[in-house]
């Protein structure tokens, strides 16, 4: 990077738990923002999409500043982490200039029914992690998988590139005519390596998990922080489809924190998530929220705003 990102930042806000009002004493600070890169980064060879600072254990601060073109592209796709930046409470806006004000003023132009898929998609990712971690809690793998368990020889077998080619052809339904025993070998090898990856993920999770979260997981049989965000994301999904409003600062703060501290069982969580997803499905059919943002209009606005900024600051 060859320019001062902070001097060209038009908007910077609190993000994550502090913006949701869900922070606890151990919560890290998260910030997200938008900058406009210099002219040469648009017309020259140098590229810039974002500047990141991933905090250490000592500072506990994570920050990402996006170039405005990348930010707008993500916002038009209704990316939850990006949409939230535009809708934080005024008190959580830390840096803003006239161009940032203009961007914030257009925040509702990014809202669309795509929220049904993006917010619920993020929620499903949380649910997948909850289920994976729950399985590890209830029945942790005792040892790495062995080739013998999968009926494979101890040595030999396809190389990684050969296996990758097989998986690609298998996915496309284009497997050539090869002996059945070779297909069986590749299938077993794929399953074995997937199980190896799964075991490595388990060991990494076991080694790096937060001690406080680990205690809650052990007590309640699931990652309650993921559970809290699963509920938050699905509720935000429903709210957007129902009202067109992105409620970042959570009015249901106490309920969500209760989920974090284990007041909702795993079975209750699954039932609540399914209920919210059903509601989102119904609202998607009746919602007055636009199906897609007006990309052409937003593109014209972005070109105009960027041009005005570059004429002023270069």
Order of alpha helices (4+ residues) and beta strands (2+ residues): beta-alpha-beta-alpha-beta-beta-alpha-alpha-beta-alpha-alpha-alpha-alpha-alpha-alpha-alpha-alpha-alpha
